Amino acid sequence: MFVTSVLFIALERRFPSTSGQKFFRQGFWMDLLLYSFLQNWILGNVIQWIINGLDAAASGRLHLVGGWPLPLQAVFFLLLHDFYIYWFHRLQHRLPLLWRIHEAHHSTPDVDWLSGSRSHALEILINQTIEFAPIVLLGAPPEIGYFKALIDLVWGMYIHSNIGVRSGWLQKILNGPEMHRWHHATEVVDVNFSTKFAFWDWIFGTAYLPNAKPKGFGLVDTPGYPLGNYLAQHGYALRFRARSLTAGHPEKVPTP
């Protein structure tokens, strides 16, 4: 993680997409210490305990892919989870209750290599259990889980990074910051839900890639959101709200 972080930091300083964005921006230490380290360590152990219990209950009956070549297993699990996360991500923006646990991820007004780590604990618990349980239950070796976790880490940093990259036709296939930073932009909604493979957005009509750059990031119409408080952000998702102000709307993709 350290080497990858240094690389993205250097690229952000040298080739910024949004000029003038601060390195030690609001919430930097919260994202680094509490979300990246403490939360991931705690939830990693909880998720491992859940998956071990599921595997013990299944008694190895679901081990179906263990005989496949490792490259085929890796591609299978990458595509399987990415397809799931695309649709679950869309639902999070559509359904008010799911938006509540996704809201924290969109709360930072400065999107960078670190901001992708800011996700509510319930969101991580749901998504990473669904992501890694099939790897164990279907009989893949531990190497596949380690590979998947590494790809998640690097790609999460990359798509949020403040790097002014233009990948041309490759952006039709692999997701990058040029599309995902628009997902966090304040002036558009319901676009670019893909994580690793951009072709889900192009196939299902949610791709948005104009020549301009986003004017701003963060939450819209969410007054009083606790931007710099980890516990308050988790508690905010559980507060009673008569309705959601930023989700639950019909999906609408703007025309570039």
MODELLER restraints for C-alpha pairs under 7 A, 6 or more apart:
rsr = mdl.restraints
at = mdl.atoms
rsr.add(forms.Gaussian(group=physical.xy_distance, feature=features.Distance(at['CA:4:A'], at['CA:154:A']), mean=6.96, stdev=0.5))
rsr.add(forms.Gaussian(group=physical.xy_distance, feature=features.Distance(at['CA:8:A'], at['CA:113:A']), mean=6.48, stdev=0.5))
rsr.add(forms.Gaussian(group=physical.xy_distance, feature=features.Distance(at['CA:8:A'], at['CA:161:A']), mean=6.98, stdev=0.5))
rsr.add(forms.Gaussian(group=physical.xy_distance, feature=features.Distance(at['CA:11:A'], at['CA:163:A']), mean=6.38, stdev=0.5))
rsr.add(forms.Gaussian(group=physical.xy_distance, feature=features.Distance(at['CA:12:A'], at['CA:161:A']), mean=6.97, stdev=0.5))
rsr.add(forms.Gaussian(group=physical.xy_distance, feature=features.Distance(at['CA:12:A'], at['CA:162:A']), mean=5.36, stdev=0.5))
rsr.add(forms.Gaussian(group=physical.xy_distance, feature=features.Distance(at['CA:12:A'], at['CA:163:A']), mean=5.02, stdev=0.5))
rsr.add(forms.Gaussian(group=physical.xy_distance, feature=features.Distance(at['CA:15:A'], at['CA:163:A']), mean=5.59, stdev=0.5))
rsr.add(forms.Gaussian(group=physical.xy_distance, feature=features.Distance(at['CA:15:A'], at['CA:164:A']), mean=5.67, stdev=0.5))
rsr.add(forms.Gaussian(group=physical.xy_distance, feature=features.Distance(at['CA:16:A'], at['CA:162:A']), mean=5.48, stdev=0.5))
rsr.add(forms.Gaussian(group=physical.xy_distance, feature=features.Distance(at['CA:16:A'], at['CA:163:A']), mean=4.71, stdev=0.5))
rsr.add(forms.Gaussian(group=physical.xy_distance, feature=features.Distance(at['CA:16:A'], at['CA:164:A']), mean=5.23, stdev=0.5))
rsr.add(forms.Gaussian(group=physical.xy_distance, feature=features.Distance(at['CA:17:A'], at['CA:162:A']), mean=5.26, stdev=0.5))
rsr.add(forms.Gaussian(group=physical.xy_distance, feature=features.Distance(at['CA:17:A'], at['CA:163:A']), mean=4.89, stdev=0.5))
rsr.add(forms.Gaussian(group=physical.xy_distance, feature=features.Distance(at['CA:17:A'], at['CA:164:A']), mean=3.84, stdev=0.5))
rsr.add(forms.Gaussian(group=physical.xy_distance, feature=features.Distance(at['CA:18:A'], at['CA:162:A']), mean=6.40, stdev=0.5))
rsr.add(forms.Gaussian(group=physical.xy_distance, feature=features.Distance(at['CA:26:A'], at['CA:228:A']), mean=6.83, stdev=0.5))
rsr.add(forms.Gaussian(group=physical.xy_distance, feature=features.Distance(at['CA:27:A'], at['CA:227:A']), mean=6.96, stdev=0.5))
rsr.add(forms.Gaussian(group=physical.xy_distance, feature=features.Distance(at['CA:27:A'], at['CA:228:A']), mean=5.14, stdev=0.5))
rsr.add(forms.Gaussian(group=physical.xy_distance, feature=features.Distance(at['CA:30:A'], at['CA:230:A']), mean=6.64, stdev=0.5))
rsr.add(forms.Gaussian(group=physical.xy_distance, feature=features.Distance(at['CA:31:A'], at['CA:114:A']), mean=6.83, stdev=0.5))
rsr.add(forms.Gaussian(group=physical.xy_distance, feature=features.Distance(at['CA:31:A'], at['CA:115:A']), mean=6.66, stdev=0.5))
rsr.add(forms.Gaussian(group=physical.xy_distance, feature=features.Distance(at['CA:31:A'], at['CA:117:A']), mean=6.41, stdev=0.5))
rsr.add(forms.Gaussian(group=physical.xy_distance, feature=features.Distance(at['CA:31:A'], at['CA:118:A']), mean=5.85, stdev=0.5))
rsr.add(forms.Gaussian(group=physical.xy_distance, feature=features.Distance(at['CA:35:A'], at['CA:117:A']), mean=6.05, stdev=0.5))
rsr.add(forms.Gaussian(group=physical.xy_distance, feature=features.Distance(at['CA:35:A'], at['CA:118:A']), mean=5.78, stdev=0.5))
rsr.add(forms.Gaussian(group=physical.xy_distance, feature=features.Distance(at['CA:36:A'], at['CA:117:A']), mean=5.67, stdev=0.5))
rsr.add(forms.Gaussian(group=physical.xy_distance, feature=features.Distance(at['CA:43:A'], at['CA:125:A']), mean=6.70, stdev=0.5))
rsr.add(forms.Gaussian(group=physical.xy_distance, feature=features.Distance(at['CA:47:A'], at['CA:125:A']), mean=6.74, stdev=0.5))
rsr.add(forms.Gaussian(group=physical.xy_distance, feature=features.Distance(at['CA:47:A'], at['CA:129:A']), mean=5.82, stdev=0.5))
rsr.add(forms.Gaussian(group=physical.xy_distance, feature=features.Distance(at['CA:51:A'], at['CA:133:A']), mean=5.52, stdev=0.5))
rsr.add(forms.Gaussian(group=physical.xy_distance, feature=features.Distance(at['CA:55:A'], at['CA:137:A']), mean=5.67, stdev=0.5))
rsr.add(forms.Gaussian(group=physical.xy_distance, feature=features.Distance(at['CA:62:A'], at['CA:137:A']), mean=5.80, stdev=0.5))
rsr.add(forms.Gaussian(group=physical.xy_distance, feature=features.Distance(at['CA:62:A'], at['CA:138:A']), mean=5.19, stdev=0.5))
rsr.add(forms.Gaussian(group=physical.xy_distance, feature=features.Distance(at['CA:63:A'], at['CA:137:A']), mean=6.04, stdev=0.5))
rsr.add(forms.Gaussian(group=physical.xy_distance, feature=features.Distance(at['CA:63:A'], at['CA:138:A']), mean=4.09, stdev=0.5))
rsr.add(forms.Gaussian(group=physical.xy_distance, feature=features.Distance(at['CA:63:A'], at['CA:139:A']), mean=4.11, stdev=0.5))
rsr.add(forms.Gaussian(group=physical.xy_distance, feature=features.Distance(at['CA:64:A'], at['CA:138:A']), mean=5.14, stdev=0.5))
rsr.add(forms.Gaussian(group=physical.xy_distance, feature=features.Distance(at['CA:64:A'], at['CA:139:A']), mean=6.10, stdev=0.5))
rsr.add(forms.Gaussian(group=physical.xy_distance, feature=features.Distance(at['CA:65:A'], at['CA:138:A']), mean=5.80, stdev=0.5))
rsr.add(forms.Gaussian(group=physical.xy_distance, feature=features.Distance(at['CA:65:A'], at['CA:139:A']), mean=5.82, stdev=0.5))
rsr.add(forms.Gaussian(group=physical.xy_distance, feature=features.Distance(at['CA:65:A'], at['CA:140:A']), mean=6.13, stdev=0.5))
rsr.add(forms.Gaussian(group=physical.xy_distance, feature=features.Distance(at['CA:66:A'], at['CA:139:A']), mean=4.85, stdev=0.5))
rsr.add(forms.Gaussian(group=physical.xy_distance, feature=features.Distance(at['CA:66:A'], at['CA:140:A']), mean=4.92, stdev=0.5))
rsr.add(forms.Gaussian(group=physical.xy_distance, feature=features.Distance(at['CA:66:A'], at['CA:141:A']), mean=6.92, stdev=0.5))
rsr.add(forms.Gaussian(group=physical.xy_distance, feature=features.Distance(at['CA:74:A'], at['CA:144:A']), mean=6.07, stdev=0.5))
rsr.add(forms.Gaussian(group=physical.xy_distance, feature=features.Distance(at['CA:81:A'], at['CA:131:A']), mean=5.84, stdev=0.5))
rsr.add(forms.Gaussian(group=physical.xy_distance, feature=features.Distance(at['CA:82:A'], at['CA:195:A']), mean=6.64, stdev=0.5))
rsr.add(forms.Gaussian(group=physical.xy_distance, feature=features.Distance(at['CA:82:A'], at['CA:196:A']), mean=6.74, stdev=0.5))
rsr.add(forms.Gaussian(group=physical.xy_distance, feature=features.Distance(at['CA:86:A'], at['CA:193:A']), mean=5.66, stdev=0.5))
rsr.add(forms.Gaussian(group=physical.xy_distance, feature=features.Distance(at['CA:86:A'], at['CA:194:A']), mean=5.23, stdev=0.5))
rsr.add(forms.Gaussian(group=physical.xy_distance, feature=features.Distance(at['CA:89:A'], at['CA:193:A']), mean=6.21, stdev=0.5))
rsr.add(forms.Gaussian(group=physical.xy_distance, feature=features.Distance(at['CA:90:A'], at['CA:193:A']), mean=6.46, stdev=0.5))
rsr.add(forms.Gaussian(group=physical.xy_distance, feature=features.Distance(at['CA:92:A'], at['CA:98:A']), mean=4.62, stdev=0.5))
rsr.add(forms.Gaussian(group=physical.xy_distance, feature=features.Distance(at['CA:92:A'], at['CA:99:A']), mean=4.72, stdev=0.5))
rsr.add(forms.Gaussian(group=physical.xy_distance, feature=features.Distance(at['CA:92:A'], at['CA:102:A']), mean=6.53, stdev=0.5))
rsr.add(forms.Gaussian(group=physical.xy_distance, feature=features.Distance(at['CA:93:A'], at['CA:99:A']), mean=5.56, stdev=0.5))
rsr.add(forms.Gaussian(group=physical.xy_distance, feature=features.Distance(at['CA:93:A'], at['CA:190:A']), mean=6.96, stdev=0.5))
rsr.add(forms.Gaussian(group=physical.xy_distance, feature=features.Distance(at['CA:93:A'], at['CA:247:A']), mean=5.34, stdev=0.5))
rsr.add(forms.Gaussian(group=physical.xy_distance, feature=features.Distance(at['CA:93:A'], at['CA:248:A']), mean=6.66, stdev=0.5))
rsr.add(forms.Gaussian(group=physical.xy_distance, feature=features.Distance(at['CA:94:A'], at['CA:247:A']), mean=5.51, stdev=0.5))
rsr.add(forms.Gaussian(group=physical.xy_distance, feature=features.Distance(at['CA:94:A'], at['CA:248:A']), mean=4.34, stdev=0.5))
rsr.add(forms.Gaussian(group=physical.xy_distance, feature=features.Distance(at['CA:94:A'], at['CA:249:A']), mean=6.08, stdev=0.5))
rsr.add(forms.Gaussian(group=physical.xy_distance, feature=features.Distance(at['CA:95:A'], at['CA:247:A']), mean=6.30, stdev=0.5))
rsr.add(forms.Gaussian(group=physical.xy_distance, feature=features.Distance(at['CA:95:A'], at['CA:248:A']), mean=4.62, stdev=0.5))
rsr.add(forms.Gaussian(group=physical.xy_distance, feature=features.Distance(at['CA:96:A'], at['CA:244:A']), mean=5.42, stdev=0.5))
rsr.add(forms.Gaussian(group=physical.xy_distance, feature=features.Distance(at['CA:96:A'], at['CA:247:A']), mean=5.43, stdev=0.5))
rsr.add(forms.Gaussian(group=physical.xy_distance, feature=features.Distance(at['CA:96:A'], at['CA:248:A']), mean=5.04, stdev=0.5))
rsr.add(forms.Gaussian(group=physical.xy_distance, feature=features.Distance(at['CA:99:A'], at['CA:247:A']), mean=6.21, stdev=0.5))
rsr.add(forms.Gaussian(group=physical.xy_distance, feature=features.Distance(at['CA:100:A'], at['CA:237:A']), mean=4.82, stdev=0.5))
rsr.add(forms.Gaussian(group=physical.xy_distance, feature=features.Distance(at['CA:101:A'], at['CA:120:A']), mean=5.55, stdev=0.5))
rsr.add(forms.Gaussian(group=physical.xy_distance, feature=features.Distance(at['CA:101:A'], at['CA:122:A']), mean=6.58, stdev=0.5))
rsr.add(forms.Gaussian(group=physical.xy_distance, feature=features.Distance(at['CA:101:A'], at['CA:123:A']), mean=5.83, stdev=0.5))
rsr.add(forms.Gaussian(group=physical.xy_distance, feature=features.Distance(at['CA:101:A'], at['CA:237:A']), mean=5.82, stdev=0.5))
rsr.add(forms.Gaussian(group=physical.xy_distance, feature=features.Distance(at['CA:102:A'], at['CA:119:A']), mean=6.73, stdev=0.5))
rsr.add(forms.Gaussian(group=physical.xy_distance, feature=features.Distance(at['CA:102:A'], at['CA:120:A']), mean=6.58, stdev=0.5))
rsr.add(forms.Gaussian(group=physical.xy_distance, feature=features.Distance(at['CA:102:A'], at['CA:123:A']), mean=6.73, stdev=0.5))
rsr.add(forms.Gaussian(group=physical.xy_distance, feature=features.Distance(at['CA:104:A'], at['CA:118:A']), mean=6.53, stdev=0.5))
rsr.add(forms.Gaussian(group=physical.xy_distance, feature=features.Distance(at['CA:104:A'], at['CA:119:A']), mean=5.78, stdev=0.5))
rsr.add(forms.Gaussian(group=physical.xy_distance, feature=features.Distance(at['CA:104:A'], at['CA:120:A']), mean=6.07, stdev=0.5))
rsr.add(forms.Gaussian(group=physical.xy_distance, feature=features.Distance(at['CA:104:A'], at['CA:233:A']), mean=6.41, stdev=0.5))
rsr.add(forms.Gaussian(group=physical.xy_distance, feature=features.Distance(at['CA:105:A'], at['CA:116:A']), mean=6.94, stdev=0.5))
rsr.add(forms.Gaussian(group=physical.xy_distance, feature=features.Distance(at['CA:105:A'], at['CA:118:A']), mean=5.12, stdev=0.5))
rsr.add(forms.Gaussian(group=physical.xy_distance, feature=features.Distance(at['CA:105:A'], at['CA:119:A']), mean=4.80, stdev=0.5))
rsr.add(forms.Gaussian(group=physical.xy_distance, feature=features.Distance(at['CA:106:A'], at['CA:184:A']), mean=6.28, stdev=0.5))
rsr.add(forms.Gaussian(group=physical.xy_distance, feature=features.Distance(at['CA:106:A'], at['CA:218:A']), mean=5.39, stdev=0.5))
rsr.add(forms.Gaussian(group=physical.xy_distance, feature=features.Distance(at['CA:106:A'], at['CA:219:A']), mean=6.09, stdev=0.5))
rsr.add(forms.Gaussian(group=physical.xy_distance, feature=features.Distance(at['CA:107:A'], at['CA:218:A']), mean=4.82, stdev=0.5))
rsr.add(forms.Gaussian(group=physical.xy_distance, feature=features.Distance(at['CA:107:A'], at['CA:219:A']), mean=5.33, stdev=0.5))
rsr.add(forms.Gaussian(group=physical.xy_distance, feature=features.Distance(at['CA:107:A'], at['CA:227:A']), mean=6.62, stdev=0.5))
rsr.add(forms.Gaussian(group=physical.xy_distance, feature=features.Distance(at['CA:108:A'], at['CA:218:A']), mean=5.15, stdev=0.5))
rsr.add(forms.Gaussian(group=physical.xy_distance, feature=features.Distance(at['CA:108:A'], at['CA:227:A']), mean=6.97, stdev=0.5))
rsr.add(forms.Gaussian(group=physical.xy_distance, feature=features.Distance(at['CA:109:A'], at['CA:216:A']), mean=6.95, stdev=0.5))
rsr.add(forms.Gaussian(group=physical.xy_distance, feature=features.Distance(at['CA:109:A'], at['CA:217:A']), mean=4.67, stdev=0.5))
rsr.add(forms.Gaussian(group=physical.xy_distance, feature=features.Distance(at['CA:109:A'], at['CA:218:A']), mean=4.40, stdev=0.5))
rsr.add(forms.Gaussian(group=physical.xy_distance, feature=features.Distance(at['CA:110:A'], at['CA:217:A']), mean=6.36, stdev=0.5))
rsr.add(forms.Gaussian(group=physical.xy_distance, feature=features.Distance(at['CA:111:A'], at['CA:160:A']), mean=5.96, stdev=0.5))
rsr.add(forms.Gaussian(group=physical.xy_distance, feature=features.Distance(at['CA:111:A'], at['CA:161:A']), mean=6.76, stdev=0.5))
rsr.add(forms.Gaussian(group=physical.xy_distance, feature=features.Distance(at['CA:111:A'], at['CA:162:A']), mean=6.67, stdev=0.5))
rsr.add(forms.Gaussian(group=physical.xy_distance, feature=features.Distance(at['CA:111:A'], at['CA:217:A']), mean=6.99, stdev=0.5))
rsr.add(forms.Gaussian(group=physical.xy_distance, feature=features.Distance(at['CA:112:A'], at['CA:160:A']), mean=5.17, stdev=0.5))
rsr.add(forms.Gaussian(group=physical.xy_distance, feature=features.Distance(at['CA:112:A'], at['CA:161:A']), mean=4.18, stdev=0.5))
rsr.add(forms.Gaussian(group=physical.xy_distance, feature=features.Distance(at['CA:112:A'], at['CA:162:A']), mean=4.95, stdev=0.5))
rsr.add(forms.Gaussian(group=physical.xy_distance, feature=features.Distance(at['CA:113:A'], at['CA:157:A']), mean=4.49, stdev=0.5))
rsr.add(forms.Gaussian(group=physical.xy_distance, feature=features.Distance(at['CA:113:A'], at['CA:158:A']), mean=6.35, stdev=0.5))
rsr.add(forms.Gaussian(group=physical.xy_distance, feature=features.Distance(at['CA:113:A'], at['CA:160:A']), mean=5.42, stdev=0.5))
rsr.add(forms.Gaussian(group=physical.xy_distance, feature=features.Distance(at['CA:113:A'], at['CA:161:A']), mean=4.06, stdev=0.5))
rsr.add(forms.Gaussian(group=physical.xy_distance, feature=features.Distance(at['CA:113:A'], at['CA:162:A']), mean=6.79, stdev=0.5))
rsr.add(forms.Gaussian(group=physical.xy_distance, feature=features.Distance(at['CA:114:A'], at['CA:157:A']), mean=6.29, stdev=0.5))
rsr.add(forms.Gaussian(group=physical.xy_distance, feature=features.Distance(at['CA:115:A'], at['CA:160:A']), mean=6.84, stdev=0.5))
rsr.add(forms.Gaussian(group=physical.xy_distance, feature=features.Distance(at['CA:116:A'], at['CA:156:A']), mean=5.98, stdev=0.5))
rsr.add(forms.Gaussian(group=physical.xy_distance, feature=features.Distance(at['CA:116:A'], at['CA:157:A']), mean=6.40, stdev=0.5))
rsr.add(forms.Gaussian(group=physical.xy_distance, feature=features.Distance(at['CA:116:A'], at['CA:160:A']), mean=6.01, stdev=0.5))
rsr.add(forms.Gaussian(group=physical.xy_distance, feature=features.Distance(at['CA:120:A'], at['CA:234:A']), mean=6.26, stdev=0.5))
rsr.add(forms.Gaussian(group=physical.xy_distance, feature=features.Distance(at['CA:132:A'], at['CA:145:A']), mean=6.84, stdev=0.5))
rsr.add(forms.Gaussian(group=physical.xy_distance, feature=features.Distance(at['CA:135:A'], at['CA:145:A']), mean=6.63, stdev=0.5))
rsr.add(forms.Gaussian(group=physical.xy_distance, feature=features.Distance(at['CA:155:A'], at['CA:196:A']), mean=6.79, stdev=0.5))
rsr.add(forms.Gaussian(group=physical.xy_distance, feature=features.Distance(at['CA:158:A'], at['CA:176:A']), mean=6.59, stdev=0.5))
rsr.add(forms.Gaussian(group=physical.xy_distance, feature=features.Distance(at['CA:158:A'], at['CA:177:A']), mean=6.53, stdev=0.5))
rsr.add(forms.Gaussian(group=physical.xy_distance, feature=features.Distance(at['CA:159:A'], at['CA:175:A']), mean=6.83, stdev=0.5))
rsr.add(forms.Gaussian(group=physical.xy_distance, feature=features.Distance(at['CA:159:A'], at['CA:176:A']), mean=4.55, stdev=0.5))
rsr.add(forms.Gaussian(group=physical.xy_distance, feature=features.Distance(at['CA:159:A'], at['CA:177:A']), mean=4.11, stdev=0.5))
rsr.add(forms.Gaussian(group=physical.xy_distance, feature=features.Distance(at['CA:159:A'], at['CA:180:A']), mean=5.80, stdev=0.5))
rsr.add(forms.Gaussian(group=physical.xy_distance, feature=features.Distance(at['CA:160:A'], at['CA:177:A']), mean=5.57, stdev=0.5))
rsr.add(forms.Gaussian(group=physical.xy_distance, feature=features.Distance(at['CA:160:A'], at['CA:180:A']), mean=6.62, stdev=0.5))
rsr.add(forms.Gaussian(group=physical.xy_distance, feature=features.Distance(at['CA:160:A'], at['CA:181:A']), mean=6.20, stdev=0.5))
rsr.add(forms.Gaussian(group=physical.xy_distance, feature=features.Distance(at['CA:161:A'], at['CA:177:A']), mean=6.12, stdev=0.5))
rsr.add(forms.Gaussian(group=physical.xy_distance, feature=features.Distance(at['CA:163:A'], at['CA:177:A']), mean=6.91, stdev=0.5))
rsr.add(forms.Gaussian(group=physical.xy_distance, feature=features.Distance(at['CA:165:A'], at['CA:178:A']), mean=6.44, stdev=0.5))
rsr.add(forms.Gaussian(group=physical.xy_distance, feature=features.Distance(at['CA:166:A'], at['CA:178:A']), mean=6.67, stdev=0.5))
rsr.add(forms.Gaussian(group=physical.xy_distance, feature=features.Distance(at['CA:171:A'], at['CA:198:A']), mean=6.49, stdev=0.5))
rsr.add(forms.Gaussian(group=physical.xy_distance, feature=features.Distance(at['CA:172:A'], at['CA:198:A']), mean=5.75, stdev=0.5))
rsr.add(forms.Gaussian(group=physical.xy_distance, feature=features.Distance(at['CA:172:A'], at['CA:199:A']), mean=5.57, stdev=0.5))
rsr.add(forms.Gaussian(group=physical.xy_distance, feature=features.Distance(at['CA:172:A'], at['CA:202:A']), mean=6.99, stdev=0.5))
rsr.add(forms.Gaussian(group=physical.xy_distance, feature=features.Distance(at['CA:173:A'], at['CA:197:A']), mean=5.65, stdev=0.5))
rsr.add(forms.Gaussian(group=physical.xy_distance, feature=features.Distance(at['CA:173:A'], at['CA:198:A']), mean=5.02, stdev=0.5))
rsr.add(forms.Gaussian(group=physical.xy_distance, feature=features.Distance(at['CA:173:A'], at['CA:199:A']), mean=4.96, stdev=0.5))
rsr.add(forms.Gaussian(group=physical.xy_distance, feature=features.Distance(at['CA:174:A'], at['CA:196:A']), mean=5.91, stdev=0.5))
rsr.add(forms.Gaussian(group=physical.xy_distance, feature=features.Distance(at['CA:174:A'], at['CA:197:A']), mean=4.56, stdev=0.5))
rsr.add(forms.Gaussian(group=physical.xy_distance, feature=features.Distance(at['CA:174:A'], at['CA:198:A']), mean=4.96, stdev=0.5))
rsr.add(forms.Gaussian(group=physical.xy_distance, feature=features.Distance(at['CA:175:A'], at['CA:194:A']), mean=6.86, stdev=0.5))
rsr.add(forms.Gaussian(group=physical.xy_distance, feature=features.Distance(at['CA:175:A'], at['CA:195:A']), mean=6.32, stdev=0.5))
rsr.add(forms.Gaussian(group=physical.xy_distance, feature=features.Distance(at['CA:175:A'], at['CA:196:A']), mean=5.13, stdev=0.5))
rsr.add(forms.Gaussian(group=physical.xy_distance, feature=features.Distance(at['CA:175:A'], at['CA:197:A']), mean=5.27, stdev=0.5))
rsr.add(forms.Gaussian(group=physical.xy_distance, feature=features.Distance(at['CA:175:A'], at['CA:198:A']), mean=4.47, stdev=0.5))
rsr.add(forms.Gaussian(group=physical.xy_distance, feature=features.Distance(at['CA:179:A'], at['CA:192:A']), mean=6.33, stdev=0.5))
rsr.add(forms.Gaussian(group=physical.xy_distance, feature=features.Distance(at['CA:179:A'], at['CA:208:A']), mean=6.86, stdev=0.5))
rsr.add(forms.Gaussian(group=physical.xy_distance, feature=features.Distance(at['CA:179:A'], at['CA:209:A']), mean=5.93, stdev=0.5))
rsr.add(forms.Gaussian(group=physical.xy_distance, feature=features.Distance(at['CA:180:A'], at['CA:192:A']), mean=6.00, stdev=0.5))
rsr.add(forms.Gaussian(group=physical.xy_distance, feature=features.Distance(at['CA:182:A'], at['CA:214:A']), mean=6.16, stdev=0.5))
rsr.add(forms.Gaussian(group=physical.xy_distance, feature=features.Distance(at['CA:183:A'], at['CA:191:A']), mean=5.60, stdev=0.5))
rsr.add(forms.Gaussian(group=physical.xy_distance, feature=features.Distance(at['CA:183:A'], at['CA:192:A']), mean=5.40, stdev=0.5))
rsr.add(forms.Gaussian(group=physical.xy_distance, feature=features.Distance(at['CA:183:A'], at['CA:193:A']), mean=6.96, stdev=0.5))
rsr.add(forms.Gaussian(group=physical.xy_distance, feature=features.Distance(at['CA:184:A'], at['CA:217:A']), mean=5.53, stdev=0.5))
rsr.add(forms.Gaussian(group=physical.xy_distance, feature=features.Distance(at['CA:184:A'], at['CA:218:A']), mean=6.43, stdev=0.5))
rsr.add(forms.Gaussian(group=physical.xy_distance, feature=features.Distance(at['CA:185:A'], at['CA:214:A']), mean=5.65, stdev=0.5))
rsr.add(forms.Gaussian(group=physical.xy_distance, feature=features.Distance(at['CA:185:A'], at['CA:216:A']), mean=5.62, stdev=0.5))
rsr.add(forms.Gaussian(group=physical.xy_distance, feature=features.Distance(at['CA:185:A'], at['CA:217:A']), mean=4.45, stdev=0.5))
rsr.add(forms.Gaussian(group=physical.xy_distance, feature=features.Distance(at['CA:185:A'], at['CA:218:A']), mean=6.76, stdev=0.5))
rsr.add(forms.Gaussian(group=physical.xy_distance, feature=features.Distance(at['CA:186:A'], at['CA:216:A']), mean=5.63, stdev=0.5))
rsr.add(forms.Gaussian(group=physical.xy_distance, feature=features.Distance(at['CA:186:A'], at['CA:217:A']), mean=5.15, stdev=0.5))
rsr.add(forms.Gaussian(group=physical.xy_distance, feature=features.Distance(at['CA:186:A'], at['CA:218:A']), mean=6.21, stdev=0.5))
rsr.add(forms.Gaussian(group=physical.xy_distance, feature=features.Distance(at['CA:186:A'], at['CA:219:A']), mean=6.91, stdev=0.5))
rsr.add(forms.Gaussian(group=physical.xy_distance, feature=features.Distance(at['CA:186:A'], at['CA:220:A']), mean=6.55, stdev=0.5))
rsr.add(forms.Gaussian(group=physical.xy_distance, feature=features.Distance(at['CA:188:A'], at['CA:254:A']), mean=6.83, stdev=0.5))
rsr.add(forms.Gaussian(group=physical.xy_distance, feature=features.Distance(at['CA:189:A'], at['CA:252:A']), mean=6.82, stdev=0.5))
rsr.add(forms.Gaussian(group=physical.xy_distance, feature=features.Distance(at['CA:189:A'], at['CA:253:A']), mean=6.81, stdev=0.5))
rsr.add(forms.Gaussian(group=physical.xy_distance, feature=features.Distance(at['CA:190:A'], at['CA:251:A']), mean=5.96, stdev=0.5))
rsr.add(forms.Gaussian(group=physical.xy_distance, feature=features.Distance(at['CA:190:A'], at['CA:252:A']), mean=6.14, stdev=0.5))
rsr.add(forms.Gaussian(group=physical.xy_distance, feature=features.Distance(at['CA:190:A'], at['CA:253:A']), mean=6.05, stdev=0.5))
rsr.add(forms.Gaussian(group=physical.xy_distance, feature=features.Distance(at['CA:191:A'], at['CA:206:A']), mean=4.94, stdev=0.5))
rsr.add(forms.Gaussian(group=physical.xy_distance, feature=features.Distance(at['CA:191:A'], at['CA:207:A']), mean=5.85, stdev=0.5))
rsr.add(forms.Gaussian(group=physical.xy_distance, feature=features.Distance(at['CA:191:A'], at['CA:208:A']), mean=6.00, stdev=0.5))
rsr.add(forms.Gaussian(group=physical.xy_distance, feature=features.Distance(at['CA:191:A'], at['CA:253:A']), mean=6.11, stdev=0.5))
rsr.add(forms.Gaussian(group=physical.xy_distance, feature=features.Distance(at['CA:192:A'], at['CA:201:A']), mean=5.88, stdev=0.5))
rsr.add(forms.Gaussian(group=physical.xy_distance, feature=features.Distance(at['CA:192:A'], at['CA:206:A']), mean=5.77, stdev=0.5))
rsr.add(forms.Gaussian(group=physical.xy_distance, feature=features.Distance(at['CA:192:A'], at['CA:207:A']), mean=5.17, stdev=0.5))
rsr.add(forms.Gaussian(group=physical.xy_distance, feature=features.Distance(at['CA:192:A'], at['CA:208:A']), mean=6.29, stdev=0.5))
rsr.add(forms.Gaussian(group=physical.xy_distance, feature=features.Distance(at['CA:193:A'], at['CA:201:A']), mean=6.59, stdev=0.5))
rsr.add(forms.Gaussian(group=physical.xy_distance, feature=features.Distance(at['CA:194:A'], at['CA:200:A']), mean=6.22, stdev=0.5))
rsr.add(forms.Gaussian(group=physical.xy_distance, feature=features.Distance(at['CA:194:A'], at['CA:201:A']), mean=6.12, stdev=0.5))
rsr.add(forms.Gaussian(group=physical.xy_distance, feature=features.Distance(at['CA:201:A'], at['CA:207:A']), mean=4.65, stdev=0.5))
rsr.add(forms.Gaussian(group=physical.xy_distance, feature=features.Distance(at['CA:206:A'], at['CA:253:A']), mean=6.19, stdev=0.5))
rsr.add(forms.Gaussian(group=physical.xy_distance, feature=features.Distance(at['CA:208:A'], at['CA:256:A']), mean=6.82, stdev=0.5))
rsr.add(forms.Gaussian(group=physical.xy_distance, feature=features.Distance(at['CA:210:A'], at['CA:256:A']), mean=5.35, stdev=0.5))
rsr.add(forms.Gaussian(group=physical.xy_distance, feature=features.Distance(at['CA:220:A'], at['CA:246:A']), mean=6.73, stdev=0.5))
rsr.add(forms.Gaussian(group=physical.xy_distance, feature=features.Distance(at['CA:221:A'], at['CA:245:A']), mean=6.21, stdev=0.5))
rsr.add(forms.Gaussian(group=physical.xy_distance, feature=features.Distance(at['CA:221:A'], at['CA:246:A']), mean=6.70, stdev=0.5))
rsr.add(forms.Gaussian(group=physical.xy_distance, feature=features.Distance(at['CA:222:A'], at['CA:245:A']), mean=6.76, stdev=0.5))
rsr.add(forms.Gaussian(group=physical.xy_distance, feature=features.Distance(at['CA:226:A'], at['CA:232:A']), mean=6.09, stdev=0.5))
rsr.add(forms.Gaussian(group=physical.xy_distance, feature=features.Distance(at['CA:226:A'], at['CA:233:A']), mean=5.83, stdev=0.5))
